[in-house]
Amino acid sequence: MESNTALAPFYSEASDSAREPAVRDAADLLVDALAALGVEYVFGVPGGAIEPLYNALARSGRRGGPQAVVARNEQGAAYMADGYARETGKLGVCIATSGPGATNLITGVACAYDNNVPMLVITGQPPIKNFGKGALQESSCTGINTMAMFRPCTRYNSLVSHAEQLPTKLFNALMQAQRAPSGPSHLSIPVDILREPLPAHMETPDFAGLLRRAPALVDLPAVRQLARLLFSAKQPVWLIGDGCGDAANDLMQLVQRTDGSFITTPDGKGFINPRHPRFRGVFGFGGHASAAELLSSEPDLVIALGTGFGEFNSGGWSTALLNSRLVHVDDSDENLMRSPMARLHVRGHIKSVCEQLIALLAPSNNGQEATLLPFLHPQVGRQAYEAMVDSPQALRSDSAPVKPQRLLATLGERCPPQTRFVADAGNSAAWAVHYLAPHDKRSGRMPGGAYLPAGQERRTRSSSWLRVTMDFAPMGWAIGSAVGIALANRRCPVVCLTGDGSYLMNGQEITVAAELGLPVLYVVLNDGALGMVKHGQRLAGAEPIGFQLPKVDFAAMAQAMGIPGHVIRSPQELDALDFDALLSRQGPTLLDIRIDGEEVPPMNLRMKTLGTAR
């Protein structure tokens, strides 16, 4: 790393402890743009080629602007930026040095791309004059070409070769990251460009104006056509996807005004109350037979909102869903292109579409306003949900080792109402999607103790109580994502559900949560195996190979890092835990849950899609 001596002419002598530059450099412009967008944290790992950006972040942090959060691996930094973006609705930002720092980011960036998470990715380069000379960790077109690697998994991808390009390219990157479909934008910036002083005459874009961008336009003729279809439909089915967060309240009104029922995709479940009387389950990976049966009954109209119909979200491209009874509503043309068989496509911002429909459907058939259903008492709602799951008896099992169903039931009942759950790829996601059913996270009580009617609680696009990643689904994503979520919203404790295989890949990021004092409960489903591989081989009659993992005491690992860890071997030990205390402490806790590895997760959909189901 080069000395800061070269930067001395650009610093004032006001203070030895907090010297501020007399002239801003390109790195300051980048950080100022993030501040204008309300971004609070930048996740990454320092290195020589990105040093000026960390200098700018240090100066920014002293002023109360964006601050640097140092991950343990750049992949973890991308996952943290992903979690931050999902929780806040703001841009997630991750940065890395050139070469291996950049390549380490790619898995997390690809996951964000596949899940439409808005993200700005900044990577460094050696000085541009050294390109093509074999410079250390060069990753331009004349080195190990990370620009080409990022191209397939970003919405915008560019090398900044002159400081004068930075304002325009940064503005384009930010716009592309946040438009529909959103996703990552990548800028690779040589270290000499980052430290170059900005000309006094340089005009910079209105980065703050990006916050005032209007929602996507609504196709009003298509909305009116949908309203006509709804007037004539008998008990329509509404499918709620991951893009429906800020429209969830409106959708509950539409469900009841149309005398319909609703199901969700796996990644849409976190926006709804799973104990709602009109909920018929999750359709897709880890889902419920009741949802599949509802679609198989051939309802005359199915309205799917905010989903792209990938394998996990479409039930393996089930014809029970993808047929001429479907109406597809989305603000992304990419998503709409995946349903050519639909009766109707409605292009527009989903909340705006729903508001238009509510206005059009306001009078019921008899001219009276439709009334909302009363909110179910928790006990009644629990019984309704338990009737929906595959193994309701396992939810109350007192046998040891702990059954995963029992673990999920306990977490749903014992964690505080504002808890965010994030489930890792594999068995953890399958168990959570199917069995986790906490009481409605956004519902409260009215004076006198009555529950708020469904649909009356305030929601935002980021108010999902359950987060899972679809399609790309990297193992270990939840471990870093939990850090980003907890840092973005310190009022809400976070529970990270992960497997022993995933934890062995990315578990070191728990030390970031410890360093920052974040209330994250890491729950490791420990069965000494790559569970989905093991069960997949058994279900397919394949050779039993490669799934075994060593016996690891994850609680002892956590304790070696100064983090409380507990081994849980039985339901009785699980019941004895004080979850309120665990989730209110200023720092993470790890639970090493010895689960019953013979319990088969709800993964039949995956087997059918692979063509290996027997």
LINZI-V92012 format. One record per pair of residues at least 24 apart in sequence whose ideal C-beta (glycine too) atoms are under 10 Angstrom apart, sorted by the first residue. I is the first residue (numbers start at 1). J is the second residue. Records with the same first field share a line. If there is no record, write none. Layout:
# LINZI-V92012
I=J + J
This chain:
# LINZI-V92012
1=46 + 47 + 48 + 49 + 51 + 54 + 97 + 191
2=48 + 51 + 52 + 127 + 191 + 195
4=51 + 52 + 55 + 195
6=195
7=51 + 52 + 55 + 195 + 197
9=197
10=195 + 197
17=62
18=58 + 59 + 62 + 63
19=59
20=59 + 62 + 63
21=55 + 56 + 59 + 197
22=197
23=197 + 198 + 199 + 200
24=56 + 59 + 197 + 198 + 200 + 202
25=52 + 53 + 55 + 56 + 163 + 193 + 194 + 195 + 196 + 197 + 198
26=52 + 53 + 56 + 160 + 162 + 163 + 164 + 165 + 166 + 167 + 170 + 189 + 192 + 193 + 194 + 195 + 196 + 197 + 198 + 202
27=51 + 52 + 53 + 54 + 55 + 56 + 57 + 59 + 60 + 122 + 166 + 189 + 191 + 193 + 194 + 195 + 196 + 198
28=52 + 53 + 55 + 56 + 57 + 59 + 60 + 194 + 195 + 197 + 198
29=56 + 163 + 166 + 167 + 170 + 194 + 198 + 202 + 204 + 207
30=56 + 57 + 66 + 93 + 95 + 120 + 122 + 160 + 166 + 167 + 170 + 187 + 189 + 194 + 207
31=55 + 56 + 57 + 58 + 59 + 60 + 61 + 63 + 65 + 66 + 67 + 68 + 93
32=56 + 60 + 65 + 66 + 204 + 207
33=66 + 91 + 120 + 166 + 167 + 170 + 171 + 173 + 174 + 204 + 205 + 207 + 208 + 210
34=60 + 65 + 66 + 90 + 91 + 93 + 120 + 122 + 170 + 174 + 207
35=60 + 63 + 64 + 65 + 66 + 207 + 208
36=65 + 174 + 204 + 205 + 206 + 207 + 208 + 209 + 210 + 211
37=66 + 90 + 91 + 93 + 120 + 174 + 178 + 207 + 208 + 209 + 210 + 211
38=66 + 88 + 89 + 90 + 91 + 208 + 210 + 211
39=65 + 66 + 67 + 81 + 84 + 85 + 88 + 90 + 91 + 92 + 93 + 120
40=64 + 65 + 66 + 67 + 69 + 84 + 88 + 90 + 93 + 487 + 488
41=66 + 67 + 68 + 69 + 80 + 81 + 84 + 88 + 90 + 92 + 93 + 483 + 484 + 487 + 488 + 516
42=66 + 67 + 68 + 69 + 70 + 77 + 80 + 81 + 84 + 92 + 93 + 94 + 95 + 120 + 122
43=68 + 69 + 70 + 71 + 74 + 76 + 77 + 78 + 79 + 80 + 81 + 82 + 83 + 84 + 92 + 93 + 94 + 95 + 96 + 108 + 480 + 483 + 484 + 487 + 512
44=68 + 69 + 70 + 71 + 74 + 76 + 77 + 78 + 80 + 81 + 93 + 94 + 95 + 96 + 97 + 101 + 105 + 121 + 122 + 123
45=70 + 71 + 72 + 73 + 74 + 75 + 76 + 77 + 94 + 95 + 96 + 97 + 101 + 104 + 105
46=70 + 95 + 96 + 97 + 101 + 124
47=74 + 95 + 96 + 97 + 98 + 99 + 100 + 101 + 102 + 123 + 124 + 137 + 191
48=97 + 98 + 101 + 124 + 126 + 136 + 137 + 191
49=96 + 97 + 98 + 99 + 101 + 102 + 123 + 124 + 125 + 126 + 127 + 135 + 136 + 137 + 138 + 139 + 188 + 189 + 190 + 191 + 192 + 194
50=95 + 96 + 97 + 98 + 101 + 102 + 122 + 123 + 124 + 125 + 189 + 191 + 194
51=97 + 124 + 191 + 194 + 195
52=124 + 189 + 191 + 192 + 193 + 194 + 195 + 196
53=95 + 97 + 122 + 124 + 189 + 191 + 194 + 195
54=95 + 97 + 194
55=194 + 195
56=194 + 195
57=95
66=93
67=487
68=95
69=93 + 94 + 483 + 484 + 487 + 512 + 515 + 516
70=512 + 515
71=96 + 104 + 108 + 480 + 483 + 484 + 506 + 508 + 509 + 511 + 512
72=480 + 506 + 507 + 508 + 509 + 510 + 511 + 512
73=101 + 104 + 105 + 108 + 476 + 480 + 505 + 506 + 508 + 509
74=100 + 101 + 102 + 103 + 104 + 105 + 106 + 107 + 108 + 109 + 123
75=103 + 104 + 105 + 106 + 107 + 108 + 109 + 111 + 474 + 476 + 477 + 480 + 505 + 506 + 509
76=104 + 105 + 108 + 476 + 477 + 479 + 480 + 481 + 483 + 484 + 505 + 506 + 507 + 508 + 509 + 512
77=101 + 104 + 105 + 108 + 121 + 480 + 483 + 484 + 509 + 512
78=104 + 105 + 106 + 107 + 108 + 109 + 110 + 111 + 112 + 117 + 119 + 121 + 184 + 474 + 477 + 480 + 481 + 484
79=107 + 108 + 111 + 112 + 422 + 469 + 474 + 476 + 477 + 478 + 479 + 480 + 481 + 482 + 483 + 484 + 506 + 509
80=108 + 479 + 480 + 481 + 482 + 483 + 484 + 485 + 486 + 487 + 488 + 509 + 512 + 513
81=105 + 108 + 109 + 112 + 117 + 118 + 119 + 120 + 121 + 184 + 480 + 481 + 484
82=108 + 109 + 111 + 112 + 115 + 117 + 118 + 119 + 184 + 467 + 469 + 477 + 480 + 481 + 484 + 485
83=117 + 420 + 422 + 467 + 477 + 478 + 479 + 480 + 481 + 482 + 483 + 484 + 485 + 486 + 487 + 488 + 489 + 494 + 496
84=117 + 119 + 481 + 483 + 484 + 485 + 486 + 487 + 488 + 489
85=112 + 115 + 117 + 118 + 119 + 120 + 177 + 178 + 182 + 184 + 462 + 481 + 484 + 485 + 488
86=112 + 115 + 117 + 118 + 242 + 245 + 270 + 420 + 422 + 461 + 462 + 464 + 467 + 469 + 481 + 484 + 485 + 488
87=420 + 422 + 460 + 462 + 463 + 464 + 467 + 481 + 484 + 485 + 486 + 487 + 488 + 489 + 492 + 494
88=460 + 461 + 462 + 484 + 485 + 487 + 488 + 489
89=118 + 178 + 245 + 246 + 460 + 461 + 462 + 463 + 488
90=118 + 178 + 211 + 462 + 488
91=117 + 118 + 119 + 120 + 174 + 177 + 178 + 182 + 184 + 185 + 210
92=117 + 118 + 119 + 120 + 121 + 177 + 184 + 481 + 484 + 488
93=118 + 119 + 120 + 121 + 122 + 177
94=119 + 120 + 121 + 122 + 123 + 184 + 480 + 484
95=120 + 121 + 122 + 123 + 124 + 187 + 189
96=121 + 122 + 123 + 124 + 146 + 188
97=123 + 124 + 125 + 126 + 137 + 139 + 191
98=123 + 124 + 125 + 126 + 135 + 136 + 137 + 138 + 139 + 140 + 143 + 144 + 146 + 188 + 189 + 190 + 191
99=123 + 124 + 125 + 126 + 135 + 136 + 137 + 138 + 139 + 143 + 144 + 146
100=137 + 139 + 144 + 146
101=137 + 139 + 146
102=137 + 139 + 144 + 146 + 147 + 149 + 150 + 186 + 188
103=139 + 144 + 146 + 149 + 150
105=146 + 149 + 150 + 184 + 186
106=146 + 149 + 150 + 152 + 153 + 154 + 186
107=153 + 472 + 474 + 475 + 476 + 477
108=153 + 184 + 472 + 474 + 476 + 477 + 480 + 481
109=149 + 150 + 153 + 154 + 183 + 184 + 185 + 186
110=149 + 150 + 152 + 153 + 154 + 183 + 184 + 472 + 474
111=153 + 184 + 425 + 469 + 470 + 471 + 472 + 473 + 474 + 477 + 481
112=153 + 154 + 177 + 182 + 183 + 184 + 469 + 472 + 477
113=150 + 152 + 153 + 154 + 155 + 181 + 182 + 183 + 184 + 471 + 472
114=153 + 183 + 308 + 310 + 469 + 470 + 471 + 472 + 473 + 474
115=182 + 183 + 242 + 267 + 308 + 310 + 467 + 468 + 469 + 470 + 471 + 472 + 473 + 477
116=155 + 180 + 181 + 182 + 183 + 184 + 242 + 243 + 306 + 308 + 332 + 334 + 335 + 470
117=177 + 182 + 183 + 184 + 469 + 481
118=155 + 174 + 176 + 177 + 178 + 179 + 181 + 182 + 183 + 184 + 185
119=154 + 155 + 177 + 178 + 182 + 183 + 184 + 185 + 186
120=156 + 170 + 173 + 174 + 176 + 177 + 178 + 184 + 185 + 186 + 187
121=150 + 153 + 154 + 156 + 157 + 173 + 177 + 184 + 185 + 186 + 187 + 188
122=160 + 170 + 173 + 185 + 186 + 187 + 188 + 189 + 194
123=147 + 150 + 159 + 186 + 187 + 188 + 189
124=188 + 189 + 190 + 191 + 193 + 194
125=159 + 160 + 161 + 188 + 189 + 190 + 191 + 192 + 193 + 194
126=190 + 191 + 192
127=190 + 191 + 192 + 193 + 195
128=159 + 160 + 161 + 162 + 189 + 190 + 191 + 192 + 193
129=190 + 192
130=190 + 191 + 192
131=159 + 161 + 190
135=190
138=190
139=188
140=188 + 190
146=186 + 188
147=186 + 188
149=186
150=184 + 185 + 186 + 187 + 188
151=186
153=183 + 184 + 186 + 472
154=183 + 184 + 185 + 186 + 187
155=179 + 181 + 182 + 183 + 184 + 185 + 186
156=183 + 184 + 185 + 186 + 187
157=184 + 185 + 186 + 187 + 188
158=185 + 186 + 187 + 188 + 189
159=186 + 187 + 188 + 189 + 190 + 193
160=187 + 188 + 189 + 190 + 193 + 194
161=188 + 189 + 190 + 193
162=190 + 193 + 196
163=189 + 190 + 192 + 193 + 194 + 195 + 196 + 197 + 198 + 199 + 202
164=193 + 196 + 198 + 199 + 202
165=189 + 193
166=193 + 194 + 196 + 198 + 202 + 204
167=198 + 202 + 203 + 204 + 205 + 207
168=203 + 204 + 205
170=204 + 205 + 207
171=204 + 205 + 206 + 207 + 209 + 210
172=205
174=205 + 207 + 210
175=205 + 210 + 213
177=210
178=210 + 211 + 213
179=213 + 216 + 331 + 332
180=215 + 216 + 243 + 330 + 331 + 332 + 333 + 334 + 335 + 347 + 348 + 349
181=243 + 308 + 330 + 331 + 332 + 333 + 334 + 335
182=243 + 331 + 332
183=334
214=349 + 352
215=246 + 331 + 348 + 349 + 350 + 351 + 352 + 353
216=330 + 331 + 332 + 333 + 347 + 348 + 349 + 350 + 352 + 353
217=331 + 347 + 348 + 349 + 352
218=331 + 346 + 347 + 348 + 349 + 350 + 351 + 352 + 353 + 355 + 356
219=329 + 344 + 345 + 346 + 347 + 348 + 353 + 356
220=346 + 348 + 352 + 353 + 356
221=346
222=327 + 329 + 344 + 345 + 346 + 347 + 348 + 353
223=329 + 344 + 346 + 347 + 348 + 352 + 353 + 354 + 355 + 356 + 357 + 359 + 360
224=346 + 356 + 357 + 360
225=327 + 343 + 344 + 346
226=301 + 303 + 327 + 329 + 343 + 344 + 345 + 346 + 353 + 356 + 357 + 360 + 361
227=258 + 356 + 357 + 358 + 359 + 360 + 361
228=360
229=300 + 301 + 303 + 325 + 327 + 343 + 344
230=254 + 257 + 258 + 260 + 301 + 303 + 327 + 357 + 360 + 361
231=258 + 360 + 361 + 365
232=300 + 301
233=258 + 259 + 260 + 299 + 300 + 301 + 302 + 303 + 325 + 327
234=258 + 259 + 260 + 299 + 300 + 301
235=259 + 260 + 261 + 278 + 294 + 297 + 299 + 300 + 301
236=260 + 261 + 262 + 299 + 300 + 301 + 302 + 303 + 325 + 327
237=261 + 262 + 263 + 280 + 283 + 291 + 294 + 295 + 297 + 299 + 300 + 301 + 302 + 303 + 304 + 321 + 325 + 326
238=262 + 263 + 264 + 278 + 280 + 301 + 302 + 303 + 304 + 305 + 327 + 329
239=263 + 264 + 265 + 268 + 283 + 284 + 291 + 294 + 295 + 302 + 303 + 304 + 305 + 306 + 307 + 309 + 313 + 314 + 321 + 326 + 327 + 328 + 329
240=264 + 265 + 268 + 269 + 271 + 272 + 279 + 282 + 283 + 303 + 304 + 305 + 306 + 307 + 350
241=265 + 266 + 267 + 268 + 271 + 284 + 304 + 305 + 306 + 307 + 308 + 309 + 313 + 329 + 330 + 335 + 350 + 470
242=266 + 267 + 268 + 269 + 270 + 271 + 305 + 306 + 307 + 308 + 313 + 464 + 467 + 468 + 469 + 470
243=267 + 268 + 271 + 305 + 306 + 307 + 308 + 329 + 330 + 331 + 332 + 335 + 349 + 350 + 351 + 461
244=268 + 271 + 272 + 304 + 305 + 306 + 307 + 329 + 330 + 350 + 351 + 354 + 459 + 461 + 464
245=270 + 271 + 306 + 350 + 351 + 459 + 460 + 461 + 462 + 463 + 464
246=271 + 306 + 349 + 350 + 351 + 352 + 354 + 459 + 460 + 461 + 462 + 463
247=271 + 305 + 306 + 329 + 349 + 350 + 351 + 352 + 353 + 354 + 355 + 459 + 461
248=272 + 273 + 350 + 351 + 354 + 442 + 455 + 457 + 459 + 460 + 461 + 463 + 464
249=351 + 354 + 442 + 454 + 455 + 456 + 457 + 458 + 459 + 463
250=350 + 351 + 352 + 353 + 354 + 355 + 356 + 357 + 358 + 455 + 459
251=303 + 305 + 306 + 350 + 351 + 354 + 357 + 358 + 455
252=276 + 278 + 279 + 354 + 372 + 373 + 453 + 454 + 455 + 456 + 457 + 459
253=354 + 355 + 357 + 358 + 361 + 362 + 370 + 372 + 454 + 455 + 456
254=303 + 305 + 353 + 354 + 357 + 358 + 361 + 370 + 455
255=279 + 303 + 372 + 373 + 454 + 455
256=370 + 371 + 372 + 373 + 453 + 454 + 455
257=357 + 358 + 361 + 362 + 363 + 364 + 369 + 370 + 371 + 372
258=301 + 303 + 357 + 361 + 364 + 370
259=364 + 365 + 370
260=299 + 301 + 302 + 303
261=290 + 291 + 294 + 299
262=291 + 294 + 303 + 305
263=287 + 288 + 290 + 291 + 292 + 294 + 295 + 302 + 304 + 321
264=291 + 306 + 307 + 313 + 433 + 466
265=291 + 304 + 305 + 306 + 307 + 308 + 309 + 310 + 312 + 313 + 314 + 315 + 433 + 468 + 470
266=312 + 313 + 423 + 429 + 430 + 432 + 433 + 434 + 466 + 468 + 469 + 470 + 605
267=306 + 307 + 310 + 312 + 313 + 429 + 433 + 464 + 466 + 467 + 468 + 469 + 470 + 471
268=304 + 305 + 306 + 307 + 313 + 464 + 466 + 468 + 470
269=432 + 433 + 434 + 436 + 437 + 464 + 465 + 466 + 467 + 468
270=420 + 421 + 422 + 423 + 432 + 433 + 436 + 441 + 463 + 464 + 465 + 466 + 467 + 468
271=306 + 441 + 442 + 459 + 461 + 462 + 463 + 464 + 465 + 466
272=440 + 441 + 442 + 454 + 459 + 464 + 465 + 466
273=375 + 376 + 381 + 385 + 437 + 438 + 439 + 440 + 441 + 442 + 443 + 454 + 455 + 457 + 465
274=381 + 382 + 384 + 385 + 388 + 412 + 435 + 436 + 437 + 438 + 439 + 440 + 465 + 466
275=375 + 376 + 377 + 378 + 379 + 380 + 381 + 382 + 383 + 384 + 385 + 386 + 437 + 438 + 439 + 440 + 443 + 454
276=373 + 375 + 376 + 381 + 384 + 385 + 440 + 454 + 455
277=373 + 374 + 375 + 376 + 380 + 381 + 384 + 454
278=373 + 454
279=381 + 384 + 385 + 388 + 437 + 454
280=388
281=385 + 388 + 389 + 434
282=313 + 388 + 433 + 434 + 602
283=307 + 313 + 314 + 315 + 318 + 320 + 321 + 605
284=309 + 310 + 311 + 312 + 313 + 314 + 315 + 316 + 318 + 321 + 433 + 470 + 605
285=310 + 311 + 312 + 313 + 314 + 315 + 316 + 429 + 430 + 433 + 434 + 468 + 470 + 473 + 602 + 603 + 604 + 605 + 606 + 609
286=312 + 423 + 427 + 429 + 430 + 431 + 432 + 433 + 434 + 435 + 436 + 468 + 601 + 602 + 603 + 604 + 605 + 606
287=312 + 313 + 315 + 388 + 430 + 433 + 434 + 602 + 604 + 605
288=385 + 388 + 389 + 390 + 433 + 434 + 602
289=388 + 389 + 390 + 602
290=387 + 388 + 389
291=315 + 320 + 321 + 388
292=318 + 320 + 321 + 605
293=320
294=320
295=319 + 320 + 321 + 322 + 323 + 325 + 326
296=320 + 321
298=323 + 325
299=325
300=325
301=325 + 326 + 327 + 343 + 344
302=326 + 327 + 328 + 342 + 343
303=327 + 328 + 329 + 344 + 346 + 353 + 357
304=328 + 329 + 330 + 335 + 339 + 342
305=329 + 330 + 331 + 346 + 350 + 351 + 353 + 354
306=330 + 331 + 332 + 335 + 350 + 351
307=332 + 335 + 338 + 339 + 470
308=332 + 334 + 335 + 336 + 337 + 338 + 339 + 470 + 471
309=335 + 336 + 337 + 338 + 339 + 342
310=335 + 338 + 470 + 471 + 472 + 473
311=470 + 471 + 473 + 605 + 606 + 609 + 610
312=429 + 430 + 433 + 468 + 469 + 470 + 471 + 473 + 605 + 606 + 609
313=338 + 470 + 471
314=338 + 339 + 605 + 609
315=605 + 608 + 609
316=604 + 605 + 606 + 607 + 608 + 609 + 610
317=609
318=605 + 608
329=353 + 354 + 357
350=461
351=459 + 461
371=453
372=452 + 453 + 454 + 455 + 456
373=453 + 454 + 455
374=450 + 451 + 453 + 454
375=440 + 443 + 445 + 446 + 450 + 451 + 452 + 453 + 454 + 455 + 456 + 457
376=439 + 440 + 451 + 454
377=451
378=413 + 439 + 440 + 451
381=437 + 439 + 440 + 451
382=409 + 412 + 413 + 437 + 439
384=437
385=409 + 412 + 435 + 436 + 437
386=435 + 437
388=434 + 435 + 437
389=434 + 435 + 437 + 602
390=434 + 435 + 600 + 601 + 602 + 604
391=434 + 435 + 599 + 600 + 602
392=435
394=435 + 596 + 599
395=435 + 437
396=571
397=571 + 596 + 599
398=570 + 571 + 572 + 575
399=570 + 571 + 596
400=568 + 569 + 570 + 571 + 572 + 573 + 574 + 594 + 596
401=526 + 527 + 568 + 569 + 570 + 571 + 593 + 594 + 595 + 596 + 597 + 598 + 599
402=525 + 526 + 568 + 569 + 570 + 571 + 572 + 573 + 574 + 593 + 594 + 595 + 596 + 599
403=431 + 435 + 571 + 595 + 596 + 598 + 599
404=428 + 430 + 431 + 432 + 434 + 435 + 497 + 525 + 527 + 531 + 593 + 595 + 596 + 597 + 599 + 600 + 601
405=431 + 434 + 435 + 595 + 596 + 599 + 601
406=435 + 570 + 571 + 574 + 575 + 593 + 595 + 596 + 599
407=431 + 432 + 435 + 436 + 497 + 523 + 525 + 568 + 571 + 574 + 591 + 593 + 595 + 596
408=432 + 433 + 434 + 435 + 436 + 437 + 438 + 497 + 523 + 525
409=435 + 436 + 437 + 571
410=571 + 574 + 575 + 577 + 579
411=435 + 436 + 437 + 438 + 495 + 497 + 521 + 523 + 574 + 579 + 591
412=436 + 437 + 438 + 439 + 465
413=437 + 438 + 439 + 579
414=438 + 574 + 575 + 577 + 578 + 579 + 580 + 582 + 583
415=465 + 493 + 494 + 495 + 521 + 579 + 580 + 582 + 583
416=441 + 492 + 493 + 495 + 519 + 579 + 580 + 583 + 584
417=441 + 442 + 443 + 444 + 465 + 492
418=442 + 465 + 489 + 491 + 492 + 493 + 583
419=465 + 466 + 492 + 493 + 494 + 495 + 519 + 521 + 579 + 583
420=462 + 463 + 464 + 465 + 466 + 467 + 481 + 482 + 485 + 486 + 488 + 489 + 492 + 493 + 494 + 495 + 496 + 520
421=464 + 465 + 466 + 467 + 468 + 478 + 482 + 485 + 493 + 494 + 495 + 496 + 497 + 521 + 523
422=464 + 465 + 466 + 467 + 468 + 469 + 477 + 478 + 479 + 480 + 481 + 482 + 484 + 485 + 486 + 494 + 495 + 496 + 497 + 498 + 520
423=466 + 467 + 468 + 469 + 477 + 478 + 481 + 495 + 496 + 497 + 498 + 499 + 523 + 525
424=468 + 469 + 473 + 474 + 475 + 476 + 477 + 478 + 479 + 481 + 482 + 496 + 497 + 498 + 499 + 501 + 502 + 503 + 505 + 506 + 524 + 525
425=468 + 469 + 470 + 472 + 473 + 474 + 475 + 476 + 477 + 478 + 498 + 499 + 501 + 502 + 532
426=473 + 475 + 498 + 499 + 501 + 502 + 525 + 530 + 531 + 532 + 533 + 535 + 601 + 603
427=497 + 498 + 499 + 501 + 502 + 525 + 527 + 529 + 530 + 531 + 532 + 533 + 534 + 535 + 595 + 597 + 599 + 600 + 601 + 602 + 603
428=468 + 475 + 478 + 496 + 497 + 498 + 499 + 501 + 502 + 523 + 524 + 525 + 531 + 532 + 601
429=466 + 467 + 468 + 469 + 470 + 473 + 477 + 478 + 497 + 498 + 499 + 532 + 601 + 603
430=468 + 531 + 532 + 535 + 600 + 601 + 602 + 603 + 605 + 606
431=497 + 499 + 525 + 531 + 595 + 599 + 601 + 602 + 603
432=466 + 467 + 468 + 478 + 495 + 497 + 601
433=466 + 468 + 601 + 602
434=601 + 602 + 603
435=601 + 602
436=465 + 466 + 495 + 497
437=466
438=465 + 466 + 495
439=465
440=465
441=465 + 466 + 492
462=488 + 489
463=492
465=492 + 495
466=495 + 497
467=494 + 496
468=497
474=502 + 505 + 506
475=499 + 501 + 502 + 503 + 504 + 505 + 506 + 530 + 532
476=501 + 502 + 503 + 504 + 505 + 506 + 507 + 508 + 509
477=502 + 505 + 506
478=502 + 503 + 506 + 522
479=503 + 505 + 506 + 507 + 508 + 509 + 510 + 512 + 513 + 520 + 522 + 524
480=506 + 508 + 509 + 510 + 512 + 513
481=509
482=509 + 510 + 512 + 513 + 518 + 520 + 521 + 522 + 588
483=509 + 510 + 511 + 512 + 513 + 515 + 516 + 518 + 520 + 588
484=512 + 518
485=518 + 520
486=512 + 513 + 516 + 517 + 518 + 519 + 520 + 588
487=512 + 513 + 516 + 518 + 520
490=516 + 517 + 518 + 519 + 586
491=519
492=519 + 583
493=518 + 519 + 520 + 521 + 579 + 580 + 582 + 583 + 584 + 585
494=518 + 519 + 520 + 521 + 522 + 583 + 588
495=519 + 520 + 521 + 522 + 523 + 579 + 582 + 583 + 591
496=520 + 521 + 522 + 523 + 524 + 588 + 590
497=521 + 522 + 523 + 524 + 525 + 593
498=522 + 523 + 524 + 525 + 526 + 554
499=524 + 525 + 526 + 527 + 529 + 530 + 531 + 532 + 549 + 595
500=524 + 525 + 526 + 527 + 528 + 529 + 530 + 531 + 549 + 550 + 551 + 552 + 554 + 592 + 593 + 595 + 597
501=525 + 526 + 527 + 528 + 529 + 530 + 531 + 532 + 533 + 547 + 549
502=530
503=549 + 552 + 554 + 557 + 590 + 592
504=530 + 549 + 550 + 552 + 554 + 557
507=552 + 554 + 557 + 558 + 561 + 590
508=557 + 561
509=588
510=554 + 557 + 558 + 561 + 563 + 565 + 587 + 588 + 589 + 590
511=558 + 561 + 562 + 563 + 588
512=588
513=563 + 587 + 588 + 589
514=558 + 561 + 562 + 563 + 564 + 586 + 587 + 588 + 589
515=562 + 587 + 588
516=586 + 587 + 588
517=585 + 586 + 587 + 588
518=586 + 587 + 588
519=582 + 583 + 584 + 585 + 586 + 587 + 588 + 589
520=563 + 583 + 587 + 588 + 589 + 590
521=577 + 579 + 582 + 583 + 585 + 588 + 589 + 590 + 591
522=554 + 558 + 563 + 565 + 588 + 589 + 590 + 591 + 592
523=568 + 589 + 590 + 591 + 592 + 593
524=552 + 554 + 555 + 557 + 558 + 565 + 567 + 568 + 590 + 591 + 592 + 593 + 594 + 595
525=591 + 592 + 593 + 594 + 595 + 597 + 601
526=551 + 552 + 553 + 554 + 555 + 567 + 568 + 569 + 591 + 592 + 593 + 594 + 595 + 597
527=593 + 594 + 595 + 596 + 597 + 598 + 599
528=552 + 594 + 595 + 597
529=597
531=595 + 597 + 599 + 600 + 601 + 603
532=601 + 603 + 606
534=597 + 598 + 600
535=597 + 598 + 599 + 600 + 601 + 603 + 606 + 607
536=600 + 601 + 603 + 606 + 607 + 610 + 612 + 613
537=612
538=598 + 600 + 614
539=600 + 603 + 604 + 606 + 607 + 610 + 612 + 613 + 614
540=607 + 610 + 611 + 612 + 613 + 614
541=612 + 614
542=612
551=594
552=592
553=592
554=590 + 591 + 592 + 593
555=589 + 590 + 591 + 592
556=590 + 592
557=590 + 592
558=588 + 589 + 590 + 591 + 592
559=590
561=588 + 590
562=587
563=587 + 588 + 589 + 590
564=588 + 589 + 590 + 591
565=589 + 590 + 591 + 592
566=590 + 591 + 592 + 593
567=591 + 592 + 593 + 594
568=592 + 593 + 594 + 595
569=593 + 594 + 595
570=594
